[in-house]
Amino acid sequence: MPRARGAAAKLVAEAEAYRAEVVNRAAGDASRFDQVYQAYQANPDVTKERIYIETVEEIFSNVEKIIIDEPAGGSGVVPYLPLRELNKKSGGN
């Protein structure tokens, strides 16, 4: 019987720890949303652009090559820019 009570107490403690983690994460997410919403209310266009840029940066953070799909001077040549290599050389992230 003591072994079962110990196991039950352990499960309850783990569940409470998980609950605290989830609640804290949700509170942080809600706080971040409120901050973004306040910024959006103050200046919607700037906030939309910032969110777009942050999203694109996150999506392309692991991309090895960046190709700009726009004809260079109308020649039909698509320029390849080794931005990751150039960024490494300049000490950027």
PDB file of N, CA, C and O in Angstrom:
ATOM      1  N   MET A   1       0.810  -1.198   0.000  1.00  0.00           N
ATOM      2  CA  MET A   1       0.000   0.000   0.000  1.00  0.00           C
ATOM      3  C   MET A   1       0.862   1.274   0.000  1.00  0.00           C
ATOM      4  O   MET A   1       0.531   2.208  -0.730  1.00  0.00           O
ATOM      5  N   PRO A   2       1.943   1.356   0.778  1.00  0.00           N
ATOM      6  CA  PRO A   2       2.779   2.559   0.752  1.00  0.00           C
ATOM      7  C   PRO A   2       3.397   2.805  -0.631  1.00  0.00           C
ATOM      8  O   PRO A   2       3.561   3.951  -1.049  1.00  0.00           O
ATOM      9  N   ARG A   3       3.738   1.711  -1.338  1.00  0.00           N
ATOM     10  CA  ARG A   3       4.314   1.850  -2.676  1.00  0.00           C
ATOM     11  C   ARG A   3       3.300   2.494  -3.622  1.00  0.00           C
ATOM     12  O   ARG A   3       3.663   3.360  -4.418  1.00  0.00           O
ATOM     13  N   ALA A   4       2.056   2.088  -3.546  1.00  0.00           N
ATOM     14  CA  ALA A   4       0.997   2.645  -4.399  1.00  0.00           C
ATOM     15  C   ALA A   4       0.759   4.116  -4.075  1.00  0.00           C
ATOM     16  O   ALA A   4       0.542   4.928  -4.974  1.00  0.00           O
ATOM     17  N   ARG A   5       0.799   4.453  -2.794  1.00  0.00           N
ATOM     18  CA  ARG A   5       0.616   5.861  -2.415  1.00  0.00           C
ATOM     19  C   ARG A   5       1.781   6.716  -2.907  1.00  0.00           C
ATOM     20  O   ARG A   5       1.594   7.854  -3.337  1.00  0.00           O
ATOM     21  N   GLY A   6       2.967   6.159  -2.840  1.00  0.00           N
ATOM     22  CA  GLY A   6       4.136   6.885  -3.346  1.00  0.00           C
ATOM     23  C   GLY A   6       4.042   7.117  -4.847  1.00  0.00           C
ATOM     24  O   GLY A   6       4.350   8.201  -5.341  1.00  0.00           O
ATOM     25  N   ALA A   7       3.610   6.076  -5.568  1.00  0.00           N
ATOM     26  CA  ALA A   7       3.450   6.206  -7.021  1.00  0.00           C
ATOM     27  C   ALA A   7       2.365   7.222  -7.348  1.00  0.00           C
ATOM     28  O   ALA A   7       2.510   8.021  -8.274  1.00  0.00           O
ATOM     29  N   ALA A   8       1.285   7.188  -6.587  1.00  0.00           N
ATOM     30  CA  ALA A   8       0.197   8.143  -6.817  1.00  0.00           C
ATOM     31  C   ALA A   8       0.658   9.567  -6.526  1.00  0.00           C
ATOM     32  O   ALA A   8       0.328  10.491  -7.270  1.00  0.00           O
ATOM     33  N   ALA A   9       1.410   9.746  -5.461  1.00  0.00           N
ATOM     34  CA  ALA A   9       1.919  11.082  -5.123  1.00  0.00           C
ATOM     35  C   ALA A   9       2.862  11.592  -6.205  1.00  0.00           C
ATOM     36  O   ALA A   9       2.864  12.778  -6.534  1.00  0.00           O
ATOM     37  N   LYS A  10       3.667  10.678  -6.757  1.00  0.00           N
ATOM     38  CA  LYS A  10       4.584  11.060  -7.836  1.00  0.00           C
ATOM     39  C   LYS A  10       3.800  11.509  -9.068  1.00  0.00           C
ATOM     40  O   LYS A  10       4.135  12.518  -9.689  1.00  0.00           O
ATOM     41  N   LEU A  11       2.762  10.763  -9.416  1.00  0.00           N
ATOM     42  CA  LEU A  11       1.935  11.127 -10.573  1.00  0.00           C
ATOM     43  C   LEU A  11       1.263  12.480 -10.371  1.00  0.00           C
ATOM     44  O   LEU A  11       1.201  13.293 -11.294  1.00  0.00           O
ATOM     45  N   VAL A  12       0.765  12.715  -9.172  1.00  0.00           N
ATOM     46  CA  VAL A  12       0.112  13.994  -8.880  1.00  0.00           C
ATOM     47  C   VAL A  12       1.120  15.135  -8.991  1.00  0.00           C
ATOM     48  O   VAL A  12       0.806  16.187  -9.548  1.00  0.00           O
ATOM     49  N   ALA A  13       2.327  14.935  -8.464  1.00  0.00           N
ATOM     50  CA  ALA A  13       3.359  15.974  -8.534  1.00  0.00           C
ATOM     51  C   ALA A  13       3.747  16.262  -9.981  1.00  0.00           C
ATOM     52  O   ALA A  13       3.913  17.421 -10.360  1.00  0.00           O
ATOM     53  N   GLU A  14       3.893  15.210 -10.793  1.00  0.00           N
ATOM     54  CA  GLU A  14       4.227  15.397 -12.209  1.00  0.00           C
ATOM     55  C   GLU A  14       3.110  16.138 -12.934  1.00  0.00           C
ATOM     56  O   GLU A  14       3.373  17.018 -13.752  1.00  0.00           O
ATOM     57  N   ALA A  15       1.874  15.785 -12.636  1.00  0.00           N
ATOM     58  CA  ALA A  15       0.734  16.450 -13.281  1.00  0.00           C
ATOM     59  C   ALA A  15       0.676  17.921 -12.893  1.00  0.00           C
ATOM     60  O   ALA A  15       0.396  18.773 -13.736  1.00  0.00           O
ATOM     61  N   GLU A  16       0.935  18.224 -11.635  1.00  0.00           N
ATOM     62  CA  GLU A  16       0.922  19.620 -11.192  1.00  0.00           C
ATOM     63  C   GLU A  16       2.055  20.417 -11.837  1.00  0.00           C
ATOM     64  O   GLU A  16       1.873  21.582 -12.193  1.00  0.00           O
ATOM     65  N   ALA A  17       3.219  19.791 -11.986  1.00  0.00           N
ATOM     66  CA  ALA A  17       4.339  20.470 -12.640  1.00  0.00           C
ATOM     67  C   ALA A  17       4.013  20.744 -14.109  1.00  0.00           C
ATOM     68  O   ALA A  17       4.298  21.825 -14.623  1.00  0.00           O
ATOM     69  N   TYR A  18       3.416  19.764 -14.775  1.00  0.00           N
ATOM     70  CA  TYR A  18       3.029  19.940 -16.176  1.00  0.00           C
ATOM     71  C   TYR A  18       1.991  21.047 -16.309  1.00  0.00           C
ATOM     72  O   TYR A  18       2.068  21.876 -17.215  1.00  0.00           O
ATOM     73  N   ARG A  19       1.016  21.055 -15.396  1.00  0.00           N
ATOM     74  CA  ARG A  19      -0.016  22.092 -15.402  1.00  0.00           C
ATOM     75  C   ARG A  19       0.612  23.475 -15.257  1.00  0.00           C
ATOM     76  O   ARG A  19       0.249  24.403 -15.980  1.00  0.00           O
ATOM     77  N   ALA A  20       1.545  23.612 -14.330  1.00  0.00           N
ATOM     78  CA  ALA A  20       2.202  24.906 -14.122  1.00  0.00           C
ATOM     79  C   ALA A  20       2.961  25.332 -15.378  1.00  0.00           C
ATOM     80  O   ALA A  20       2.938  26.504 -15.755  1.00  0.00           O
ATOM     81  N   GLU A  21       3.629  24.380 -16.020  1.00  0.00           N
ATOM     82  CA  GLU A  21       4.371  24.685 -17.250  1.00  0.00           C
ATOM     83  C   GLU A  21       3.435  25.173 -18.349  1.00  0.00           C
ATOM     84  O   GLU A  21       3.721  26.167 -19.017  1.00  0.00           O
ATOM     85  N   VAL A  22       2.322  24.478 -18.536  1.00  0.00           N
ATOM     86  CA  VAL A  22       1.364  24.843 -19.583  1.00  0.00           C
ATOM     87  C   VAL A  22       0.741  26.204 -19.291  1.00  0.00           C
ATOM     88  O   VAL A  22       0.603  27.033 -20.191  1.00  0.00           O
ATOM     89  N   VAL A  23       0.368  26.433 -18.048  1.00  0.00           N
ATOM     90  CA  VAL A  23      -0.248  27.709 -17.678  1.00  0.00           C
ATOM     91  C   VAL A  23       0.741  28.857 -17.878  1.00  0.00           C
ATOM     92  O   VAL A  23       0.370  29.909 -18.398  1.00  0.00           O
ATOM     93  N   ASN A  24       1.995  28.663 -17.471  1.00  0.00           N
ATOM     94  CA  ASN A  24       3.002  29.715 -17.649  1.00  0.00           C
ATOM     95  C   ASN A  24       3.270  30.001 -19.124  1.00  0.00           C
ATOM     96  O   ASN A  24       3.424  31.157 -19.517  1.00  0.00           O
ATOM     97  N   ARG A  25       3.324  28.948 -19.939  1.00  0.00           N
ATOM     98  CA  ARG A  25       3.541  29.142 -21.376  1.00  0.00           C
ATOM     99  C   ARG A  25       2.368  29.901 -21.988  1.00  0.00           C
ATOM    100  O   ARG A  25       2.565  30.807 -22.799  1.00  0.00           O
ATOM    101  N   ALA A  26       1.151  29.533 -21.601  1.00  0.00           N
ATOM    102  CA  ALA A  26      -0.040  30.215 -22.121  1.00  0.00           C
ATOM    103  C   ALA A  26      -0.066  31.678 -21.689  1.00  0.00           C
ATOM    104  O   ALA A  26      -0.433  32.550 -22.476  1.00  0.00           O
ATOM    105  N   ALA A  27       0.320  31.950 -20.450  1.00  0.00           N
ATOM    106  CA  ALA A  27       0.356  33.337 -19.973  1.00  0.00           C
ATOM    107  C   ALA A  27       1.387  34.142 -20.758  1.00  0.00           C
ATOM    108  O   ALA A  27       1.138  35.297 -21.105  1.00  0.00           O
ATOM    109  N   GLY A  28       2.533  33.547 -21.038  1.00  0.00           N
ATOM    110  CA  GLY A  28       3.551  34.228 -21.839  1.00  0.00           C
ATOM    111  C   GLY A  28       3.078  34.489 -23.257  1.00  0.00           C
ATOM    112  O   GLY A  28       3.294  35.572 -23.799  1.00  0.00           O
ATOM    113  N   ASP A  29       2.429  33.491 -23.862  1.00  0.00           N
ATOM    114  CA  ASP A  29       1.893  33.664 -25.214  1.00  0.00           C
ATOM    115  C   ASP A  29       0.838  34.766 -25.251  1.00  0.00           C
ATOM    116  O   ASP A  29       0.809  35.574 -26.179  1.00  0.00           O
ATOM    117  N   ALA A  30      -0.016  34.795 -24.250  1.00  0.00           N
ATOM    118  CA  ALA A  30      -1.059  35.825 -24.190  1.00  0.00           C
ATOM    119  C   ALA A  30      -0.445  37.208 -24.021  1.00  0.00           C
ATOM    120  O   ALA A  30      -0.911  38.175 -24.624  1.00  0.00           O
ATOM    121  N   SER A  31       0.588  37.304 -23.213  1.00  0.00           N
ATOM    122  CA  SER A  31       1.266  38.584 -23.012  1.00  0.00           C
ATOM    123  C   SER A  31       1.909  39.062 -24.315  1.00  0.00           C
ATOM    124  O   SER A  31       1.812  40.238 -24.666  1.00  0.00           O
ATOM    125  N   ARG A  32       2.564  38.147 -25.027  1.00  0.00           N
ATOM    126  CA  ARG A  32       3.188  38.492 -26.315  1.00  0.00           C
ATOM    127  C   ARG A  32       2.120  38.951 -27.304  1.00  0.00           C
ATOM    128  O   ARG A  32       2.322  39.933 -28.017  1.00  0.00           O
ATOM    129  N   PHE A  33       0.991  38.255 -27.353  1.00  0.00           N
ATOM    130  CA  PHE A  33      -0.094  38.638 -28.246  1.00  0.00           C
ATOM    131  C   PHE A  33      -0.595  40.037 -27.911  1.00  0.00           C
ATOM    132  O   PHE A  33      -0.809  40.851 -28.809  1.00  0.00           O
ATOM    133  N   ASP A  34      -0.784  40.322 -26.625  1.00  0.00           N
ATOM    134  CA  ASP A  34      -1.250  41.651 -26.214  1.00  0.00           C
ATOM    135  C   ASP A  34      -0.285  42.743 -26.668  1.00  0.00           C
ATOM    136  O   ASP A  34      -0.711  43.807 -27.117  1.00  0.00           O
ATOM    137  N   GLN A  35       1.017  42.477 -26.549  1.00  0.00           N
ATOM    138  CA  GLN A  35       2.011  43.464 -26.975  1.00  0.00           C
ATOM    139  C   GLN A  35       1.933  43.707 -28.480  1.00  0.00           C
ATOM    140  O   GLN A  35       1.977  44.849 -28.939  1.00  0.00           O
ATOM    141  N   VAL A  36       1.817  42.626 -29.238  1.00  0.00           N
ATOM    142  CA  VAL A  36       1.724  42.758 -30.697  1.00  0.00           C
ATOM    143  C   VAL A  36       0.430  43.477 -31.072  1.00  0.00           C
ATOM    144  O   VAL A  36       0.425  44.311 -31.977  1.00  0.00           O
ATOM    145  N   TYR A  37      -0.652  43.163 -30.390  1.00  0.00           N
ATOM    146  CA  TYR A  37      -1.935  43.794 -30.685  1.00  0.00           C
ATOM    147  C   TYR A  37      -1.899  45.294 -30.387  1.00  0.00           C
ATOM    148  O   TYR A  37      -2.442  46.091 -31.152  1.00  0.00           O
ATOM    149  N   GLN A  38      -1.270  45.673 -29.295  1.00  0.00           N
ATOM    150  CA  GLN A  38      -1.137  47.097 -28.972  1.00  0.00           C
ATOM    151  C   GLN A  38      -0.306  47.818 -30.036  1.00  0.00           C
ATOM    152  O   GLN A  38      -0.637  48.932 -30.441  1.00  0.00           O
ATOM    153  N   ALA A  39       0.772  47.177 -30.480  1.00  0.00           N
ATOM    154  CA  ALA A  39       1.590  47.766 -31.542  1.00  0.00           C
ATOM    155  C   ALA A  39       0.779  47.870 -32.830  1.00  0.00           C
ATOM    156  O   ALA A  39       0.888  48.860 -33.554  1.00  0.00           O
ATOM    157  N   TYR A  40      -0.031  46.857 -33.119  1.00  0.00           N
ATOM    158  CA  TYR A  40      -0.870  46.865 -34.314  1.00  0.00           C
ATOM    159  C   TYR A  40      -1.886  47.998 -34.253  1.00  0.00           C
ATOM    160  O   TYR A  40      -2.116  48.675 -35.255  1.00  0.00           O
ATOM    161  N   GLN A  41      -2.493  48.210 -33.095  1.00  0.00           N
ATOM    162  CA  GLN A  41      -3.466  49.293 -32.957  1.00  0.00           C
ATOM    163  C   GLN A  41      -2.800  50.647 -33.173  1.00  0.00           C
ATOM    164  O   GLN A  41      -3.410  51.551 -33.744  1.00  0.00           O
ATOM    165  N   ALA A  42      -1.572  50.795 -32.728  1.00  0.00           N
ATOM    166  CA  ALA A  42      -0.866  52.065 -32.871  1.00  0.00           C
ATOM    167  C   ALA A  42      -0.454  52.316 -34.320  1.00  0.00           C
ATOM    168  O   ALA A  42      -0.528  53.448 -34.797  1.00  0.00           O
ATOM    169  N   ASN A  43      -0.016  51.255 -35.032  1.00  0.00           N
ATOM    170  CA  ASN A  43       0.443  51.421 -36.403  1.00  0.00           C
ATOM    171  C   ASN A  43       0.294  50.093 -37.147  1.00  0.00           C
ATOM    172  O   ASN A  43       1.234  49.299 -37.179  1.00  0.00           O
ATOM    173  N   PRO A  44      -0.866  49.844 -37.740  1.00  0.00           N
ATOM    174  CA  PRO A  44      -1.127  48.551 -38.382  1.00  0.00           C
ATOM    175  C   PRO A  44      -0.154  48.196 -39.505  1.00  0.00           C
ATOM    176  O   PRO A  44       0.297  47.054 -39.590  1.00  0.00           O
ATOM    177  N   ASP A  45       0.173  49.157 -40.365  1.00  0.00           N
ATOM    178  CA  ASP A  45       1.034  48.848 -41.511  1.00  0.00           C
ATOM    179  C   ASP A  45       2.429  48.420 -41.077  1.00  0.00           C
ATOM    180  O   ASP A  45       2.971  47.444 -41.595  1.00  0.00           O
ATOM    181  N   VAL A  46       3.006  49.139 -40.136  1.00  0.00           N
ATOM    182  CA  VAL A  46       4.351  48.801 -39.660  1.00  0.00           C
ATOM    183  C   VAL A  46       4.340  47.436 -38.974  1.00  0.00           C
ATOM    184  O   VAL A  46       5.255  46.635 -39.163  1.00  0.00           O
ATOM    185  N   THR A  47       3.314  47.177 -38.185  1.00  0.00           N
ATOM    186  CA  THR A  47       3.231  45.904 -37.469  1.00  0.00           C
ATOM    187  C   THR A  47       3.067  44.742 -38.439  1.00  0.00           C
ATOM    188  O   THR A  47       3.696  43.699 -38.258  1.00  0.00           O
ATOM    189  N   LYS A  48       2.239  44.901 -39.461  1.00  0.00           N
ATOM    190  CA  LYS A  48       2.075  43.845 -40.470  1.00  0.00           C
ATOM    191  C   LYS A  48       3.400  43.555 -41.161  1.00  0.00           C
ATOM    192  O   LYS A  48       3.769  42.395 -41.348  1.00  0.00           O
ATOM    193  N   GLU A  49       4.112  44.607 -41.539  1.00  0.00           N
ATOM    194  CA  GLU A  49       5.397  44.440 -42.223  1.00  0.00           C
ATOM    195  C   GLU A  49       6.408  43.744 -41.310  1.00  0.00           C
ATOM    196  O   GLU A  49       7.140  42.858 -41.751  1.00  0.00           O
ATOM    197  N   ARG A  50       6.449  44.146 -40.045  1.00  0.00           N
ATOM    198  CA  ARG A  50       7.386  43.541 -39.095  1.00  0.00           C
ATOM    199  C   ARG A  50       7.083  42.058 -38.902  1.00  0.00           C
ATOM    200  O   ARG A  50       7.997  41.234 -38.887  1.00  0.00           O
ATOM    201  N   ILE A  51       5.801  41.716 -38.755  1.00  0.00           N
ATOM    202  CA  ILE A  51       5.423  40.313 -38.588  1.00  0.00           C
ATOM    203  C   ILE A  51       5.788  39.520 -39.838  1.00  0.00           C
ATOM    204  O   ILE A  51       6.273  38.393 -39.741  1.00  0.00           O
ATOM    205  N   TYR A  52       5.557  40.102 -41.007  1.00  0.00           N
ATOM    206  CA  TYR A  52       5.910  39.437 -42.259  1.00  0.00           C
ATOM    207  C   TYR A  52       7.413  39.177 -42.324  1.00  0.00           C
ATOM    208  O   TYR A  52       7.837  38.067 -42.643  1.00  0.00           O
ATOM    209  N   ILE A  53       8.212  40.187 -42.025  1.00  0.00           N
ATOM    210  CA  ILE A  53       9.672  40.047 -42.087  1.00  0.00           C
ATOM    211  C   ILE A  53      10.158  39.010 -41.077  1.00  0.00           C
ATOM    212  O   ILE A  53      11.008  38.184 -41.407  1.00  0.00           O
ATOM    213  N   GLU A  54       9.634  39.039 -39.859  1.00  0.00           N
ATOM    214  CA  GLU A  54      10.023  38.050 -38.849  1.00  0.00           C
ATOM    215  C   GLU A  54       9.677  36.635 -39.306  1.00  0.00           C
ATOM    216  O   GLU A  54      10.456  35.705 -39.099  1.00  0.00           O
ATOM    217  N   THR A  55       8.512  36.474 -39.925  1.00  0.00           N
ATOM    218  CA  THR A  55       8.091  35.160 -40.402  1.00  0.00           C
ATOM    219  C   THR A  55       8.996  34.674 -41.521  1.00  0.00           C
ATOM    220  O   THR A  55       9.409  33.514 -41.522  1.00  0.00           O
ATOM    221  N   VAL A  56       9.309  35.540 -42.470  1.00  0.00           N
ATOM    222  CA  VAL A  56      10.189  35.167 -43.579  1.00  0.00           C
ATOM    223  C   VAL A  56      11.573  34.811 -43.051  1.00  0.00           C
ATOM    224  O   VAL A  56      12.170  33.833 -43.502  1.00  0.00           O
ATOM    225  N   GLU A  57      12.094  35.585 -42.106  1.00  0.00           N
ATOM    226  CA  GLU A  57      13.400  35.273 -41.520  1.00  0.00           C
ATOM    227  C   GLU A  57      13.392  33.899 -40.867  1.00  0.00           C
ATOM    228  O   GLU A  57      14.350  33.139 -41.004  1.00  0.00           O
ATOM    229  N   GLU A  58      12.322  33.580 -40.163  1.00  0.00           N
ATOM    230  CA  GLU A  58      12.235  32.277 -39.498  1.00  0.00           C
ATOM    231  C   GLU A  58      12.164  31.146 -40.519  1.00  0.00           C
ATOM    232  O   GLU A  58      12.821  30.117 -40.359  1.00  0.00           O
ATOM    233  N   ILE A  59      11.374  31.337 -41.556  1.00  0.00           N
ATOM    234  CA  ILE A  59      11.213  30.302 -42.577  1.00  0.00           C
ATOM    235  C   ILE A  59      12.526  30.041 -43.300  1.00  0.00           C
ATOM    236  O   ILE A  59      12.890  28.889 -43.531  1.00  0.00           O
ATOM    237  N   PHE A  60      13.237  31.103 -43.657  1.00  0.00           N
ATOM    238  CA  PHE A  60      14.453  30.960 -44.444  1.00  0.00           C
ATOM    239  C   PHE A  60      15.722  30.850 -43.607  1.00  0.00           C
ATOM    240  O   PHE A  60      16.820  30.917 -44.160  1.00  0.00           O
ATOM    241  N   SER A  61      15.606  30.687 -42.312  1.00  0.00           N
ATOM    242  CA  SER A  61      16.797  30.661 -41.464  1.00  0.00           C
ATOM    243  C   SER A  61      17.708  29.470 -41.754  1.00  0.00           C
ATOM    244  O   SER A  61      18.909  29.547 -41.496  1.00  0.00           O
ATOM    245  N   ASN A  62      17.172  28.378 -42.280  1.00  0.00           N
ATOM    246  CA  ASN A  62      17.988  27.193 -42.562  1.00  0.00           C
ATOM    247  C   ASN A  62      18.194  26.951 -44.049  1.00  0.00           C
ATOM    248  O   ASN A  62      18.644  25.875 -44.444  1.00  0.00           O
ATOM    249  N   VAL A  63      17.873  27.925 -44.868  1.00  0.00           N
ATOM    250  CA  VAL A  63      18.024  27.780 -46.309  1.00  0.00           C
ATOM    251  C   VAL A  63      19.485  28.006 -46.680  1.00  0.00           C
ATOM    252  O   VAL A  63      20.107  28.971 -46.236  1.00  0.00           O
ATOM    253  N   GLU A  64      20.023  27.107 -47.500  1.00  0.00           N
ATOM    254  CA  GLU A  64      21.428  27.210 -47.892  1.00  0.00           C
ATOM    255  C   GLU A  64      21.652  28.220 -49.018  1.00  0.00           C
ATOM    256  O   GLU A  64      22.681  28.894 -49.052  1.00  0.00           O
ATOM    257  N   LYS A  65      20.695  28.324 -49.935  1.00  0.00           N
ATOM    258  CA  LYS A  65      20.848  29.226 -51.077  1.00  0.00           C
ATOM    259  C   LYS A  65      19.645  30.153 -51.139  1.00  0.00           C
ATOM    260  O   LYS A  65      18.518  29.759 -50.839  1.00  0.00           O
ATOM    261  N   ILE A  66      19.905  31.376 -51.531  1.00  0.00           N
ATOM    262  CA  ILE A  66      18.831  32.339 -51.722  1.00  0.00           C
ATOM    263  C   ILE A  66      18.880  32.777 -53.174  1.00  0.00           C
ATOM    264  O   ILE A  66      19.897  33.290 -53.640  1.00  0.00           O
ATOM    265  N   ILE A  67      17.789  32.575 -53.886  1.00  0.00           N
ATOM    266  CA  ILE A  67      17.710  32.954 -55.290  1.00  0.00           C
ATOM    267  C   ILE A  67      16.649  34.028 -55.416  1.00  0.00           C
ATOM    268  O   ILE A  67      15.533  33.875 -54.920  1.00  0.00           O
ATOM    269  N   ILE A  68      17.002  35.111 -56.079  1.00  0.00           N
ATOM    270  CA  ILE A  68      16.052  36.188 -56.314  1.00  0.00           C
ATOM    271  C   ILE A  68      15.429  35.939 -57.671  1.00  0.00           C
ATOM    272  O   ILE A  68      16.121  35.967 -58.689  1.00  0.00           O
ATOM    273  N   ASP A  69      14.144  35.698 -57.696  1.00  0.00           N
ATOM    274  CA  ASP A  69      13.440  35.336 -58.918  1.00  0.00           C
ATOM    275  C   ASP A  69      12.934  36.590 -59.619  1.00  0.00           C
ATOM    276  O   ASP A  69      11.731  36.847 -59.675  1.00  0.00           O
ATOM    277  N   GLU A  70      13.861  37.355 -60.144  1.00  0.00           N
ATOM    278  CA  GLU A  70      13.520  38.564 -60.876  1.00  0.00           C
ATOM    279  C   GLU A  70      14.598  38.758 -61.939  1.00  0.00           C
ATOM    280  O   GLU A  70      15.786  38.788 -61.617  1.00  0.00           O
ATOM    281  N   PRO A  71      14.197  38.888 -63.191  1.00  0.00           N
ATOM    282  CA  PRO A  71      15.211  39.039 -64.237  1.00  0.00           C
ATOM    283  C   PRO A  71      16.132  40.229 -63.973  1.00  0.00           C
ATOM    284  O   PRO A  71      15.675  41.336 -63.689  1.00  0.00           O
ATOM    285  N   ALA A  72      17.431  39.978 -64.074  1.00  0.00           N
ATOM    286  CA  ALA A  72      18.428  41.026 -63.849  1.00  0.00           C
ATOM    287  C   ALA A  72      18.555  41.863 -65.112  1.00  0.00           C
ATOM    288  O   ALA A  72      19.122  41.414 -66.108  1.00  0.00           O
ATOM    289  N   GLY A  73      18.032  43.067 -65.070  1.00  0.00           N
ATOM    290  CA  GLY A  73      18.123  43.956 -66.221  1.00  0.00           C
ATOM    291  C   GLY A  73      17.378  43.439 -67.431  1.00  0.00           C
ATOM    292  O   GLY A  73      17.676  43.839 -68.556  1.00  0.00           O
ATOM    293  N   GLY A  74      16.417  42.563 -67.224  1.00  0.00           N
ATOM    294  CA  GLY A  74      15.639  42.043 -68.340  1.00  0.00           C
ATOM    295  C   GLY A  74      16.380  41.009 -69.158  1.00  0.00           C
ATOM    296  O   GLY A  74      15.901  40.615 -70.221  1.00  0.00           O
ATOM    297  N   SER A  75      17.547  40.553 -68.692  1.00  0.00           N
ATOM    298  CA  SER A  75      18.338  39.609 -69.471  1.00  0.00           C
ATOM    299  C   SER A  75      17.859  38.171 -69.318  1.00  0.00           C
ATOM    300  O   SER A  75      18.305  37.288 -70.050  1.00  0.00           O
ATOM    301  N   GLY A  76      16.955  37.930 -68.373  1.00  0.00           N
ATOM    302  CA  GLY A  76      16.485  36.574 -68.154  1.00  0.00           C
ATOM    303  C   GLY A  76      17.396  35.778 -67.235  1.00  0.00           C
ATOM    304  O   GLY A  76      17.109  34.621 -66.930  1.00  0.00           O
ATOM    305  N   VAL A  77      18.494  36.385 -66.790  1.00  0.00           N
ATOM    306  CA  VAL A  77      19.416  35.713 -65.883  1.00  0.00           C
ATOM    307  C   VAL A  77      18.913  35.907 -64.455  1.00  0.00           C
ATOM    308  O   VAL A  77      18.621  37.027 -64.036  1.00  0.00           O
ATOM    309  N   VAL A  78      18.817  34.820 -63.724  1.00  0.00           N
ATOM    310  CA  VAL A  78      18.403  34.903 -62.327  1.00  0.00           C
ATOM    311  C   VAL A  78      19.671  34.956 -61.479  1.00  0.00           C
ATOM    312  O   VAL A  78      20.452  34.004 -61.472  1.00  0.00           O
ATOM    313  N   PRO A  79      19.880  36.059 -60.768  1.00  0.00           N
ATOM    314  CA  PRO A  79      21.120  36.176 -59.994  1.00  0.00           C
ATOM    315  C   PRO A  79      21.113  35.246 -58.784  1.00  0.00           C
ATOM    316  O   PRO A  79      20.092  35.069 -58.120  1.00  0.00           O
ATOM    317  N   TYR A  80      22.268  34.662 -58.518  1.00  0.00           N
ATOM    318  CA  TYR A  80      22.451  33.842 -57.321  1.00  0.00           C
ATOM    319  C   TYR A  80      23.345  34.619 -56.379  1.00  0.00           C
ATOM    320  O   TYR A  80      24.455  35.012 -56.738  1.00  0.00           O
ATOM    321  N   LEU A  81      22.857  34.835 -55.179  1.00  0.00           N
ATOM    322  CA  LEU A  81      23.641  35.564 -54.192  1.00  0.00           C
ATOM    323  C   LEU A  81      23.993  34.620 -53.045  1.00  0.00           C
ATOM    324  O   LEU A  81      23.095  34.124 -52.365  1.00  0.00           O
ATOM    325  N   PRO A  82      25.264  34.365 -52.818  1.00  0.00           N
ATOM    326  CA  PRO A  82      25.662  33.486 -51.712  1.00  0.00           C
ATOM    327  C   PRO A  82      25.597  34.239 -50.386  1.00  0.00           C
ATOM    328  O   PRO A  82      26.620  34.459 -49.737  1.00  0.00           O
ATOM    329  N   LEU A  83      24.389  34.630 -49.991  1.00  0.00           N
ATOM    330  CA  LEU A  83      24.223  35.477 -48.813  1.00  0.00           C
ATOM    331  C   LEU A  83      24.693  34.798 -47.535  1.00  0.00           C
ATOM    332  O   LEU A  83      25.273  35.456 -46.671  1.00  0.00           O
ATOM    333  N   ARG A  84      24.457  33.505 -47.396  1.00  0.00           N
ATOM    334  CA  ARG A  84      24.882  32.816 -46.179  1.00  0.00           C
ATOM    335  C   ARG A  84      26.406  32.871 -46.047  1.00  0.00           C
ATOM    336  O   ARG A  84      26.927  33.135 -44.963  1.00  0.00           O
ATOM    337  N   GLU A  85      27.114  32.624 -47.145  1.00  0.00           N
ATOM    338  CA  GLU A  85      28.575  32.664 -47.097  1.00  0.00           C
ATOM    339  C   GLU A  85      29.072  34.085 -46.829  1.00  0.00           C
ATOM    340  O   GLU A  85      30.001  34.285 -46.047  1.00  0.00           O
ATOM    341  N   LEU A  86      28.452  35.062 -47.478  1.00  0.00           N
ATOM    342  CA  LEU A  86      28.849  36.452 -47.252  1.00  0.00           C
ATOM    343  C   LEU A  86      28.548  36.883 -45.824  1.00  0.00           C
ATOM    344  O   LEU A  86      29.316  37.630 -45.217  1.00  0.00           O
ATOM    345  N   ASN A  87      27.447  36.416 -45.301  1.00  0.00           N
ATOM    346  CA  ASN A  87      27.069  36.751 -43.934  1.00  0.00           C
ATOM    347  C   ASN A  87      28.053  36.140 -42.940  1.00  0.00           C
ATOM    348  O   ASN A  87      28.401  36.773 -41.943  1.00  0.00           O
ATOM    349  N   LYS A  88      28.505  34.907 -43.207  1.00  0.00           N
ATOM    350  CA  LYS A  88      29.490  34.268 -42.328  1.00  0.00           C
ATOM    351  C   LYS A  88      30.799  35.049 -42.337  1.00  0.00           C
ATOM    352  O   LYS A  88      31.415  35.251 -41.291  1.00  0.00           O
ATOM    353  N   LYS A  89      31.222  35.489 -43.530  1.00  0.00           N
ATOM    354  CA  LYS A  89      32.480  36.228 -43.647  1.00  0.00           C
ATOM    355  C   LYS A  89      32.425  37.557 -42.915  1.00  0.00           C
ATOM    356  O   LYS A  89      33.423  38.004 -42.348  1.00  0.00           O
ATOM    357  N   SER A  90      31.247  38.192 -42.929  1.00  0.00           N
ATOM    358  CA  SER A  90      31.131  39.504 -42.289  1.00  0.00           C
ATOM    359  C   SER A  90      30.841  39.394 -40.800  1.00  0.00           C
ATOM    360  O   SER A  90      30.785  40.411 -40.109  1.00  0.00           O
ATOM    361  N   GLY A  91      30.657  38.175 -40.293  1.00  0.00           N
ATOM    362  CA  GLY A  91      30.416  37.988 -38.867  1.00  0.00           C
ATOM    363  C   GLY A  91      28.976  38.139 -38.465  1.00  0.00           C
ATOM    364  O   GLY A  91      28.682  38.204 -37.271  1.00  0.00           O
ATOM    365  N   GLY A  92      28.056  38.197 -39.422  1.00  0.00           N
ATOM    366  CA  GLY A  92      26.632  38.322 -39.103  1.00  0.00           C
ATOM    367  C   GLY A  92      26.055  36.998 -38.677  1.00  0.00           C
ATOM    368  O   GLY A  92      26.761  35.993 -38.601  1.00  0.00           O
ATOM    369  N   ASN A  93      24.739  37.000 -38.394  1.00  0.00           N
ATOM    370  CA  ASN A  93      24.095  35.744 -37.980  1.00  0.00           C
ATOM    371  C   ASN A  93      23.263  35.166 -39.055  1.00  0.00           C
ATOM    372  O   ASN A  93      22.656  34.112 -38.867  1.00  0.00           O
TER     373      ASN A  93
END
